[in-house]
Amino acid sequence: MQHLLVTCPFSRQVWHDTFFWRRMTCRRPDQDASISEWWLATKALTPKPLRKGLASATLLMRWMF
């Protein structure tokens, strides 16, 4: 799961492109952290009005993989 969602070069590029397209300043998941750790940290750093978009993009990304 970690490789599929985080460490795979294709996955990393998709995360980057999606956040760039959405003009989100958050970082893609880190190779050393789990998805849940990344999610909690990113959610805390994202302004409240943008959290719904972040949640939608993140869930769709994981579903698409």
CHARMM internal coordinates of N, CA and C (Angstrom, degrees):
IC EDIT
DIST 1 N 1 CA 1.4398
DIST 1 CA 1 C 1.5287
ANGL 1 N 1 CA 1 C 110.26
DIST 1 C 2 N 1.3213
ANGL 1 CA 1 C 2 N 116.43
DIHE 1 N 1 CA 1 C 2 N -43.81
DIST 2 N 2 CA 1.4678
ANGL 1 C 2 N 2 CA 120.65
DIHE 1 CA 1 C 2 N 2 CA -179.71
DIST 2 CA 2 C 1.5275
ANGL 2 N 2 CA 2 C 110.23
DIHE 1 C 2 N 2 CA 2 C -60.21
DIST 2 C 3 N 1.3136
ANGL 2 CA 2 C 3 N 116.41
DIHE 2 N 2 CA 2 C 3 N -44.14
DIST 3 N 3 CA 1.4668
ANGL 2 C 3 N 3 CA 119.13
DIHE 2 CA 2 C 3 N 3 CA 179.66
DIST 3 CA 3 C 1.5314
ANGL 3 N 3 CA 3 C 110.52
DIHE 2 C 3 N 3 CA 3 C -64.32
DIST 3 C 4 N 1.3100
ANGL 3 CA 3 C 4 N 116.69
DIHE 3 N 3 CA 3 C 4 N -46.33
DIST 4 N 4 CA 1.4617
ANGL 3 C 4 N 4 CA 120.68
DIHE 3 CA 3 C 4 N 4 CA -177.13
DIST 4 CA 4 C 1.5212
ANGL 4 N 4 CA 4 C 112.52
DIHE 3 C 4 N 4 CA 4 C -60.44
DIST 4 C 5 N 1.3194
ANGL 4 CA 4 C 5 N 117.11
DIHE 4 N 4 CA 4 C 5 N -41.90
DIST 5 N 5 CA 1.4632
ANGL 4 C 5 N 5 CA 120.55
DIHE 4 CA 4 C 5 N 5 CA -174.43
DIST 5 CA 5 C 1.5237
ANGL 5 N 5 CA 5 C 114.94
DIHE 4 C 5 N 5 CA 5 C -95.14
DIST 5 C 6 N 1.3229
ANGL 5 CA 5 C 6 N 117.86
DIHE 5 N 5 CA 5 C 6 N -20.42
DIST 6 N 6 CA 1.4667
ANGL 5 C 6 N 6 CA 119.10
DIHE 5 CA 5 C 6 N 6 CA -171.14
DIST 6 CA 6 C 1.5252
ANGL 6 N 6 CA 6 C 114.08
DIHE 5 C 6 N 6 CA 6 C -128.33
DIST 6 C 7 N 1.3121
ANGL 6 CA 6 C 7 N 118.32
DIHE 6 N 6 CA 6 C 7 N -52.93
DIST 7 N 7 CA 1.4589
ANGL 6 C 7 N 7 CA 119.54
DIHE 6 CA 6 C 7 N 7 CA -169.05
DIST 7 CA 7 C 1.5219
ANGL 7 N 7 CA 7 C 114.90
DIHE 6 C 7 N 7 CA 7 C -88.30
DIST 7 C 8 N 1.2916
ANGL 7 CA 7 C 8 N 118.81
DIHE 7 N 7 CA 7 C 8 N -19.65
DIST 8 N 8 CA 1.4606
ANGL 7 C 8 N 8 CA 122.02
DIHE 7 CA 7 C 8 N 8 CA 178.47
DIST 8 CA 8 C 1.5395
ANGL 8 N 8 CA 8 C 109.25
DIHE 7 C 8 N 8 CA 8 C -62.50
DIST 8 C 9 N 1.3301
ANGL 8 CA 8 C 9 N 118.53
DIHE 8 N 8 CA 8 C 9 N 129.94
DIST 9 N 9 CA 1.4646
ANGL 8 C 9 N 9 CA 120.50
DIHE 8 CA 8 C 9 N 9 CA -179.32
DIST 9 CA 9 C 1.5341
ANGL 9 N 9 CA 9 C 113.02
DIHE 8 C 9 N 9 CA 9 C -56.56
DIST 9 C 10 N 1.3097
ANGL 9 CA 9 C 10 N 116.74
DIHE 9 N 9 CA 9 C 10 N -38.38
DIST 10 N 10 CA 1.4664
ANGL 9 C 10 N 10 CA 119.58
DIHE 9 CA 9 C 10 N 10 CA 177.68
DIST 10 CA 10 C 1.5230
ANGL 10 N 10 CA 10 C 110.84
DIHE 9 C 10 N 10 CA 10 C -63.18
DIST 10 C 11 N 1.3226
ANGL 10 CA 10 C 11 N 117.23
DIHE 10 N 10 CA 10 C 11 N -45.52
DIST 11 N 11 CA 1.4674
ANGL 10 C 11 N 11 CA 121.72
DIHE 10 CA 10 C 11 N 11 CA 179.25
DIST 11 CA 11 C 1.5222
ANGL 11 N 11 CA 11 C 111.33
DIHE 10 C 11 N 11 CA 11 C -60.90
DIST 11 C 12 N 1.3156
ANGL 11 CA 11 C 12 N 116.59
DIHE 11 N 11 CA 11 C 12 N -42.72
DIST 12 N 12 CA 1.4681
ANGL 11 C 12 N 12 CA 120.35
DIHE 11 CA 11 C 12 N 12 CA 179.79
DIST 12 CA 12 C 1.5245
ANGL 12 N 12 CA 12 C 110.85
DIHE 11 C 12 N 12 CA 12 C -61.87
DIST 12 C 13 N 1.3258
ANGL 12 CA 12 C 13 N 116.87
DIHE 12 N 12 CA 12 C 13 N -39.83
DIST 13 N 13 CA 1.4592
ANGL 12 C 13 N 13 CA 120.02
DIHE 12 CA 12 C 13 N 13 CA 178.74
DIST 13 CA 13 C 1.5274
ANGL 13 N 13 CA 13 C 111.42
DIHE 12 C 13 N 13 CA 13 C -68.01
DIST 13 C 14 N 1.3195
ANGL 13 CA 13 C 14 N 116.60
DIHE 13 N 13 CA 13 C 14 N -39.42
DIST 14 N 14 CA 1.4683
ANGL 13 C 14 N 14 CA 120.32
DIHE 13 CA 13 C 14 N 14 CA 178.44
DIST 14 CA 14 C 1.5239
ANGL 14 N 14 CA 14 C 110.43
DIHE 13 C 14 N 14 CA 14 C -63.90
DIST 14 C 15 N 1.3335
ANGL 14 CA 14 C 15 N 117.86
DIHE 14 N 14 CA 14 C 15 N -43.92
DIST 15 N 15 CA 1.4705
ANGL 14 C 15 N 15 CA 120.58
DIHE 14 CA 14 C 15 N 15 CA 176.76
DIST 15 CA 15 C 1.5235
ANGL 15 N 15 CA 15 C 109.89
DIHE 14 C 15 N 15 CA 15 C -57.63
DIST 15 C 16 N 1.3282
ANGL 15 CA 15 C 16 N 116.20
DIHE 15 N 15 CA 15 C 16 N -48.81
DIST 16 N 16 CA 1.4626
ANGL 15 C 16 N 16 CA 120.93
DIHE 15 CA 15 C 16 N 16 CA -178.40
DIST 16 CA 16 C 1.5298
ANGL 16 N 16 CA 16 C 111.06
DIHE 15 C 16 N 16 CA 16 C -60.02
DIST 16 C 17 N 1.3188
ANGL 16 CA 16 C 17 N 116.79
DIHE 16 N 16 CA 16 C 17 N -48.88
DIST 17 N 17 CA 1.4640
ANGL 16 C 17 N 17 CA 121.06
DIHE 16 CA 16 C 17 N 17 CA -178.21
DIST 17 CA 17 C 1.5291
ANGL 17 N 17 CA 17 C 112.10
DIHE 16 C 17 N 17 CA 17 C -63.11
DIST 17 C 18 N 1.3157
ANGL 17 CA 17 C 18 N 116.21
DIHE 17 N 17 CA 17 C 18 N -38.94
DIST 18 N 18 CA 1.4694
ANGL 17 C 18 N 18 CA 119.69
DIHE 17 CA 17 C 18 N 18 CA -180.00
DIST 18 CA 18 C 1.5172
ANGL 18 N 18 CA 18 C 111.27
DIHE 17 C 18 N 18 CA 18 C -66.27
DIST 18 C 19 N 1.3117
ANGL 18 CA 18 C 19 N 117.34
DIHE 18 N 18 CA 18 C 19 N -46.48
DIST 19 N 19 CA 1.4624
ANGL 18 C 19 N 19 CA 119.20
DIHE 18 CA 18 C 19 N 19 CA 179.11
DIST 19 CA 19 C 1.5243
ANGL 19 N 19 CA 19 C 111.64
DIHE 18 C 19 N 19 CA 19 C -67.14
DIST 19 C 20 N 1.3160
ANGL 19 CA 19 C 20 N 117.57
DIHE 19 N 19 CA 19 C 20 N -35.31
DIST 20 N 20 CA 1.4640
ANGL 19 C 20 N 20 CA 120.91
DIHE 19 CA 19 C 20 N 20 CA 176.67
DIST 20 CA 20 C 1.5245
ANGL 20 N 20 CA 20 C 110.00
DIHE 19 C 20 N 20 CA 20 C -64.97
DIST 20 C 21 N 1.3255
ANGL 20 CA 20 C 21 N 116.66
DIHE 20 N 20 CA 20 C 21 N -44.83
DIST 21 N 21 CA 1.4627
ANGL 20 C 21 N 21 CA 122.04
DIHE 20 CA 20 C 21 N 21 CA 179.70
DIST 21 CA 21 C 1.5220
ANGL 21 N 21 CA 21 C 111.45
DIHE 20 C 21 N 21 CA 21 C -61.63
DIST 21 C 22 N 1.3264
ANGL 21 CA 21 C 22 N 116.68
DIHE 21 N 21 CA 21 C 22 N -39.10
DIST 22 N 22 CA 1.4657
ANGL 21 C 22 N 22 CA 121.48
DIHE 21 CA 21 C 22 N 22 CA -180.00
DIST 22 CA 22 C 1.5286
ANGL 22 N 22 CA 22 C 112.18
DIHE 21 C 22 N 22 CA 22 C -82.45
DIST 22 C 23 N 1.3399
ANGL 22 CA 22 C 23 N 116.24
DIHE 22 N 22 CA 22 C 23 N -1.71
DIST 23 N 23 CA 1.4651
ANGL 22 C 23 N 23 CA 122.69
DIHE 22 CA 22 C 23 N 23 CA -178.31
DIST 23 CA 23 C 1.5284
ANGL 23 N 23 CA 23 C 111.69
DIHE 22 C 23 N 23 CA 23 C 58.35
DIST 23 C 24 N 1.3149
ANGL 23 CA 23 C 24 N 115.08
DIHE 23 N 23 CA 23 C 24 N 38.47
DIST 24 N 24 CA 1.4624
ANGL 23 C 24 N 24 CA 121.17
DIHE 23 CA 23 C 24 N 24 CA 178.01
DIST 24 CA 24 C 1.5215
ANGL 24 N 24 CA 24 C 108.32
DIHE 23 C 24 N 24 CA 24 C -95.16
DIST 24 C 25 N 1.3143
ANGL 24 CA 24 C 25 N 116.01
DIHE 24 N 24 CA 24 C 25 N 138.26
DIST 25 N 25 CA 1.4576
ANGL 24 C 25 N 25 CA 120.54
DIHE 24 CA 24 C 25 N 25 CA -177.13
DIST 25 CA 25 C 1.5246
ANGL 25 N 25 CA 25 C 113.15
DIHE 24 C 25 N 25 CA 25 C -91.00
DIST 25 C 26 N 1.3209
ANGL 25 CA 25 C 26 N 118.07
DIHE 25 N 25 CA 25 C 26 N -0.52
DIST 26 N 26 CA 1.4628
ANGL 25 C 26 N 26 CA 119.63
DIHE 25 CA 25 C 26 N 26 CA -178.50
DIST 26 CA 26 C 1.5296
ANGL 26 N 26 CA 26 C 110.27
DIHE 25 C 26 N 26 CA 26 C -71.97
DIST 26 C 27 N 1.3137
ANGL 26 CA 26 C 27 N 114.22
DIHE 26 N 26 CA 26 C 27 N 157.38
DIST 27 N 27 CA 1.4565
ANGL 26 C 27 N 27 CA 120.38
DIHE 26 CA 26 C 27 N 27 CA 179.52
DIST 27 CA 27 C 1.5156
ANGL 27 N 27 CA 27 C 110.19
DIHE 26 C 27 N 27 CA 27 C -87.25
DIST 27 C 28 N 1.3102
ANGL 27 CA 27 C 28 N 115.40
DIHE 27 N 27 CA 27 C 28 N 152.13
DIST 28 N 28 CA 1.4658
ANGL 27 C 28 N 28 CA 119.54
DIHE 27 CA 27 C 28 N 28 CA 175.35
DIST 28 CA 28 C 1.5200
ANGL 28 N 28 CA 28 C 108.66
DIHE 27 C 28 N 28 CA 28 C -70.24
DIST 28 C 29 N 1.3161
ANGL 28 CA 28 C 29 N 117.88
DIHE 28 N 28 CA 28 C 29 N 164.35
DIST 29 N 29 CA 1.4670
ANGL 28 C 29 N 29 CA 119.85
DIHE 28 CA 28 C 29 N 29 CA -179.34
DIST 29 CA 29 C 1.5208
ANGL 29 N 29 CA 29 C 111.65
DIHE 28 C 29 N 29 CA 29 C -56.21
DIST 29 C 30 N 1.3202
ANGL 29 CA 29 C 30 N 115.04
DIHE 29 N 29 CA 29 C 30 N 139.53
DIST 30 N 30 CA 1.4567
ANGL 29 C 30 N 30 CA 122.41
DIHE 29 CA 29 C 30 N 30 CA -179.53
DIST 30 CA 30 C 1.5230
ANGL 30 N 30 CA 30 C 109.61
DIHE 29 C 30 N 30 CA 30 C -83.41
DIST 30 C 31 N 1.3235
ANGL 30 CA 30 C 31 N 116.61
DIHE 30 N 30 CA 30 C 31 N 146.94
DIST 31 N 31 CA 1.4644
ANGL 30 C 31 N 31 CA 120.94
DIHE 30 CA 30 C 31 N 31 CA -178.97
DIST 31 CA 31 C 1.5240
ANGL 31 N 31 CA 31 C 112.52
DIHE 30 C 31 N 31 CA 31 C -66.04
DIST 31 C 32 N 1.3295
ANGL 31 CA 31 C 32 N 117.47
DIHE 31 N 31 CA 31 C 32 N -25.27
DIST 32 N 32 CA 1.4638
ANGL 31 C 32 N 32 CA 120.48
DIHE 31 CA 31 C 32 N 32 CA -176.34
DIST 32 CA 32 C 1.5233
ANGL 32 N 32 CA 32 C 113.51
DIHE 31 C 32 N 32 CA 32 C -91.45
DIST 32 C 33 N 1.3179
ANGL 32 CA 32 C 33 N 117.56
DIHE 32 N 32 CA 32 C 33 N -14.77
DIST 33 N 33 CA 1.4644
ANGL 32 C 33 N 33 CA 120.82
DIHE 32 CA 32 C 33 N 33 CA -177.80
DIST 33 CA 33 C 1.5245
ANGL 33 N 33 CA 33 C 110.23
DIHE 32 C 33 N 33 CA 33 C -105.95
DIST 33 C 34 N 1.3079
ANGL 33 CA 33 C 34 N 115.59
DIHE 33 N 33 CA 33 C 34 N 155.52
DIST 34 N 34 CA 1.4568
ANGL 33 C 34 N 34 CA 119.22
DIHE 33 CA 33 C 34 N 34 CA 175.94
DIST 34 CA 34 C 1.5309
ANGL 34 N 34 CA 34 C 108.70
DIHE 33 C 34 N 34 CA 34 C -78.31
DIST 34 C 35 N 1.3009
ANGL 34 CA 34 C 35 N 115.20
DIHE 34 N 34 CA 34 C 35 N 164.61
DIST 35 N 35 CA 1.4687
ANGL 34 C 35 N 35 CA 119.93
DIHE 34 CA 34 C 35 N 35 CA 178.92
DIST 35 CA 35 C 1.5285
ANGL 35 N 35 CA 35 C 110.26
DIHE 34 C 35 N 35 CA 35 C -60.83
DIST 35 C 36 N 1.3188
ANGL 35 CA 35 C 36 N 117.33
DIHE 35 N 35 CA 35 C 36 N -41.05
DIST 36 N 36 CA 1.4721
ANGL 35 C 36 N 36 CA 119.68
DIHE 35 CA 35 C 36 N 36 CA -178.40
DIST 36 CA 36 C 1.5301
ANGL 36 N 36 CA 36 C 111.18
DIHE 35 C 36 N 36 CA 36 C -66.91
DIST 36 C 37 N 1.3238
ANGL 36 CA 36 C 37 N 117.94
DIHE 36 N 36 CA 36 C 37 N -38.35
DIST 37 N 37 CA 1.4743
ANGL 36 C 37 N 37 CA 120.41
DIHE 36 CA 36 C 37 N 37 CA 176.57
DIST 37 CA 37 C 1.5267
ANGL 37 N 37 CA 37 C 110.25
DIHE 36 C 37 N 37 CA 37 C -64.62
DIST 37 C 38 N 1.3177
ANGL 37 CA 37 C 38 N 115.62
DIHE 37 N 37 CA 37 C 38 N -43.77
DIST 38 N 38 CA 1.4660
ANGL 37 C 38 N 38 CA 119.62
DIHE 37 CA 37 C 38 N 38 CA 178.24
DIST 38 CA 38 C 1.5256
ANGL 38 N 38 CA 38 C 110.48
DIHE 37 C 38 N 38 CA 38 C -61.36
DIST 38 C 39 N 1.3355
ANGL 38 CA 38 C 39 N 116.03
DIHE 38 N 38 CA 38 C 39 N -44.96
DIST 39 N 39 CA 1.4560
ANGL 38 C 39 N 39 CA 120.55
DIHE 38 CA 38 C 39 N 39 CA -177.83
DIST 39 CA 39 C 1.5365
ANGL 39 N 39 CA 39 C 111.36
DIHE 38 C 39 N 39 CA 39 C -60.29
DIST 39 C 40 N 1.3082
ANGL 39 CA 39 C 40 N 117.42
DIHE 39 N 39 CA 39 C 40 N -47.40
DIST 40 N 40 CA 1.4648
ANGL 39 C 40 N 40 CA 120.30
DIHE 39 CA 39 C 40 N 40 CA -178.95
DIST 40 CA 40 C 1.5280
ANGL 40 N 40 CA 40 C 111.73
DIHE 39 C 40 N 40 CA 40 C -62.94
DIST 40 C 41 N 1.3186
ANGL 40 CA 40 C 41 N 117.02
DIHE 40 N 40 CA 40 C 41 N -42.17
DIST 41 N 41 CA 1.4687
ANGL 40 C 41 N 41 CA 120.49
DIHE 40 CA 40 C 41 N 41 CA 179.49
DIST 41 CA 41 C 1.5259
ANGL 41 N 41 CA 41 C 111.38
DIHE 40 C 41 N 41 CA 41 C -67.88
DIST 41 C 42 N 1.3157
ANGL 41 CA 41 C 42 N 116.90
DIHE 41 N 41 CA 41 C 42 N -43.32
DIST 42 N 42 CA 1.4564
ANGL 41 C 42 N 42 CA 121.17
DIHE 41 CA 41 C 42 N 42 CA -178.45
DIST 42 CA 42 C 1.5209
ANGL 42 N 42 CA 42 C 111.06
DIHE 41 C 42 N 42 CA 42 C -67.50
DIST 42 C 43 N 1.3039
ANGL 42 CA 42 C 43 N 116.97
DIHE 42 N 42 CA 42 C 43 N -42.05
DIST 43 N 43 CA 1.4650
ANGL 42 C 43 N 43 CA 121.36
DIHE 42 CA 42 C 43 N 43 CA 178.99
DIST 43 CA 43 C 1.5280
ANGL 43 N 43 CA 43 C 110.50
DIHE 42 C 43 N 43 CA 43 C -60.97
DIST 43 C 44 N 1.3172
ANGL 43 CA 43 C 44 N 116.59
DIHE 43 N 43 CA 43 C 44 N -41.21
DIST 44 N 44 CA 1.4705
ANGL 43 C 44 N 44 CA 120.55
DIHE 43 CA 43 C 44 N 44 CA -179.57
DIST 44 CA 44 C 1.5285
ANGL 44 N 44 CA 44 C 111.53
DIHE 43 C 44 N 44 CA 44 C -65.55
DIST 44 C 45 N 1.3340
ANGL 44 CA 44 C 45 N 117.14
DIHE 44 N 44 CA 44 C 45 N -32.30
DIST 45 N 45 CA 1.4647
ANGL 44 C 45 N 45 CA 120.87
DIHE 44 CA 44 C 45 N 45 CA -178.12
DIST 45 CA 45 C 1.5299
ANGL 45 N 45 CA 45 C 113.68
DIHE 44 C 45 N 45 CA 45 C -87.52
DIST 45 C 46 N 1.3125
ANGL 45 CA 45 C 46 N 117.09
DIHE 45 N 45 CA 45 C 46 N -11.75
DIST 46 N 46 CA 1.4682
ANGL 45 C 46 N 46 CA 121.39
DIHE 45 CA 45 C 46 N 46 CA -178.15
DIST 46 CA 46 C 1.5258
ANGL 46 N 46 CA 46 C 109.78
DIHE 45 C 46 N 46 CA 46 C -86.84
DIST 46 C 47 N 1.3407
ANGL 46 CA 46 C 47 N 117.54
DIHE 46 N 46 CA 46 C 47 N 132.18
DIST 47 N 47 CA 1.4700
ANGL 46 C 47 N 47 CA 119.57
DIHE 46 CA 46 C 47 N 47 CA 176.94
DIST 47 CA 47 C 1.5307
ANGL 47 N 47 CA 47 C 110.91
DIHE 46 C 47 N 47 CA 47 C -57.51
DIST 47 C 48 N 1.3071
ANGL 47 CA 47 C 48 N 116.02
DIHE 47 N 47 CA 47 C 48 N 144.60
DIST 48 N 48 CA 1.4610
ANGL 47 C 48 N 48 CA 121.48
DIHE 47 CA 47 C 48 N 48 CA -173.99
DIST 48 CA 48 C 1.5329
ANGL 48 N 48 CA 48 C 113.81
DIHE 47 C 48 N 48 CA 48 C -53.21
DIST 48 C 49 N 1.3453
ANGL 48 CA 48 C 49 N 120.10
DIHE 48 N 48 CA 48 C 49 N -42.28
DIST 49 N 49 CA 1.4687
ANGL 48 C 49 N 49 CA 118.83
DIHE 48 CA 48 C 49 N 49 CA -179.68
DIST 49 CA 49 C 1.5399
ANGL 49 N 49 CA 49 C 113.89
DIHE 48 C 49 N 49 CA 49 C -64.89
DIST 49 C 50 N 1.3268
ANGL 49 CA 49 C 50 N 117.94
DIHE 49 N 49 CA 49 C 50 N -19.28
DIST 50 N 50 CA 1.4636
ANGL 49 C 50 N 50 CA 120.92
DIHE 49 CA 49 C 50 N 50 CA -179.10
DIST 50 CA 50 C 1.5203
ANGL 50 N 50 CA 50 C 113.78
DIHE 49 C 50 N 50 CA 50 C -97.79
DIST 50 C 51 N 1.3114
ANGL 50 CA 50 C 51 N 118.10
DIHE 50 N 50 CA 50 C 51 N -4.69
DIST 51 N 51 CA 1.4666
ANGL 50 C 51 N 51 CA 120.76
DIHE 50 CA 50 C 51 N 51 CA -175.20
DIST 51 CA 51 C 1.5226
ANGL 51 N 51 CA 51 C 112.85
DIHE 50 C 51 N 51 CA 51 C -66.42
DIST 51 C 52 N 1.3153
ANGL 51 CA 51 C 52 N 117.78
DIHE 51 N 51 CA 51 C 52 N -34.93
DIST 52 N 52 CA 1.4579
ANGL 51 C 52 N 52 CA 120.24
DIHE 51 CA 51 C 52 N 52 CA 179.80
DIST 52 CA 52 C 1.5346
ANGL 52 N 52 CA 52 C 109.99
DIHE 51 C 52 N 52 CA 52 C -63.90
DIST 52 C 53 N 1.3261
ANGL 52 CA 52 C 53 N 117.05
DIHE 52 N 52 CA 52 C 53 N -42.89
DIST 53 N 53 CA 1.4642
ANGL 52 C 53 N 53 CA 121.02
DIHE 52 CA 52 C 53 N 53 CA 177.18
DIST 53 CA 53 C 1.5181
ANGL 53 N 53 CA 53 C 111.96
DIHE 52 C 53 N 53 CA 53 C -64.87
DIST 53 C 54 N 1.3218
ANGL 53 CA 53 C 54 N 116.31
DIHE 53 N 53 CA 53 C 54 N -39.35
DIST 54 N 54 CA 1.4601
ANGL 53 C 54 N 54 CA 120.78
DIHE 53 CA 53 C 54 N 54 CA 177.16
DIST 54 CA 54 C 1.5268
ANGL 54 N 54 CA 54 C 110.04
DIHE 53 C 54 N 54 CA 54 C -62.56
DIST 54 C 55 N 1.3152
ANGL 54 CA 54 C 55 N 116.56
DIHE 54 N 54 CA 54 C 55 N -45.35
DIST 55 N 55 CA 1.4672
ANGL 54 C 55 N 55 CA 120.48
DIHE 54 CA 54 C 55 N 55 CA -179.90
DIST 55 CA 55 C 1.5282
ANGL 55 N 55 CA 55 C 110.61
DIHE 54 C 55 N 55 CA 55 C -62.59
DIST 55 C 56 N 1.3144
ANGL 55 CA 55 C 56 N 117.33
DIHE 55 N 55 CA 55 C 56 N -43.24
DIST 56 N 56 CA 1.4656
ANGL 55 C 56 N 56 CA 120.77
DIHE 55 CA 55 C 56 N 56 CA 179.83
DIST 56 CA 56 C 1.5217
ANGL 56 N 56 CA 56 C 110.84
DIHE 55 C 56 N 56 CA 56 C -63.18
DIST 56 C 57 N 1.3234
ANGL 56 CA 56 C 57 N 116.82
DIHE 56 N 56 CA 56 C 57 N -47.81
DIST 57 N 57 CA 1.4652
ANGL 56 C 57 N 57 CA 120.54
DIHE 56 CA 56 C 57 N 57 CA -179.04
DIST 57 CA 57 C 1.5219
ANGL 57 N 57 CA 57 C 110.95
DIHE 56 C 57 N 57 CA 57 C -62.51
DIST 57 C 58 N 1.3185
ANGL 57 CA 57 C 58 N 117.38
DIHE 57 N 57 CA 57 C 58 N -42.23
DIST 58 N 58 CA 1.4589
ANGL 57 C 58 N 58 CA 121.20
DIHE 57 CA 57 C 58 N 58 CA -178.45
DIST 58 CA 58 C 1.5280
ANGL 58 N 58 CA 58 C 111.52
DIHE 57 C 58 N 58 CA 58 C -66.17
DIST 58 C 59 N 1.3125
ANGL 58 CA 58 C 59 N 117.07
DIHE 58 N 58 CA 58 C 59 N -44.35
DIST 59 N 59 CA 1.4709
ANGL 58 C 59 N 59 CA 119.56
DIHE 58 CA 58 C 59 N 59 CA 179.44
DIST 59 CA 59 C 1.5158
ANGL 59 N 59 CA 59 C 111.04
DIHE 58 C 59 N 59 CA 59 C -66.28
DIST 59 C 60 N 1.3154
ANGL 59 CA 59 C 60 N 117.49
DIHE 59 N 59 CA 59 C 60 N -41.20
DIST 60 N 60 CA 1.4597
ANGL 59 C 60 N 60 CA 119.55
DIHE 59 CA 59 C 60 N 60 CA 179.47
DIST 60 CA 60 C 1.5254
ANGL 60 N 60 CA 60 C 111.49
DIHE 59 C 60 N 60 CA 60 C -66.40
DIST 60 C 61 N 1.3240
ANGL 60 CA 60 C 61 N 117.01
DIHE 60 N 60 CA 60 C 61 N -36.91
DIST 61 N 61 CA 1.4527
ANGL 60 C 61 N 61 CA 120.55
DIHE 60 CA 60 C 61 N 61 CA 178.62
DIST 61 CA 61 C 1.5314
ANGL 61 N 61 CA 61 C 110.42
DIHE 60 C 61 N 61 CA 61 C -61.96
DIST 61 C 62 N 1.3112
ANGL 61 CA 61 C 62 N 116.17
DIHE 61 N 61 CA 61 C 62 N -46.61
DIST 62 N 62 CA 1.4706
ANGL 61 C 62 N 62 CA 118.80
DIHE 61 CA 61 C 62 N 62 CA -178.96
DIST 62 CA 62 C 1.5262
ANGL 62 N 62 CA 62 C 110.91
DIHE 61 C 62 N 62 CA 62 C -67.51
DIST 62 C 63 N 1.3134
ANGL 62 CA 62 C 63 N 117.58
DIHE 62 N 62 CA 62 C 63 N -34.95
DIST 63 N 63 CA 1.4669
ANGL 62 C 63 N 63 CA 121.08
DIHE 62 CA 62 C 63 N 63 CA 179.48
DIST 63 CA 63 C 1.5219
ANGL 63 N 63 CA 63 C 110.31
DIHE 62 C 63 N 63 CA 63 C -68.70
DIST 63 C 64 N 1.3312
ANGL 63 CA 63 C 64 N 117.07
DIHE 63 N 63 CA 63 C 64 N -39.32
DIST 64 N 64 CA 1.4537
ANGL 63 C 64 N 64 CA 120.77
DIHE 63 CA 63 C 64 N 64 CA -177.64
DIST 64 CA 64 C 1.5354
ANGL 64 N 64 CA 64 C 112.44
DIHE 63 C 64 N 64 CA 64 C -67.98
DIST 64 C 65 N 1.3312
ANGL 64 CA 64 C 65 N 117.35
DIHE 64 N 64 CA 64 C 65 N -32.30
DIST 65 N 65 CA 1.4538
ANGL 64 C 65 N 65 CA 119.80
DIHE 64 CA 64 C 65 N 65 CA 179.07
DIST 65 CA 65 C 1.5034
ANGL 65 N 65 CA 65 C 108.60
DIHE 64 C 65 N 65 CA 65 C -68.85
END
COOR INIT
IC SEED 1 N 1 CA 1 C
IC BUILD
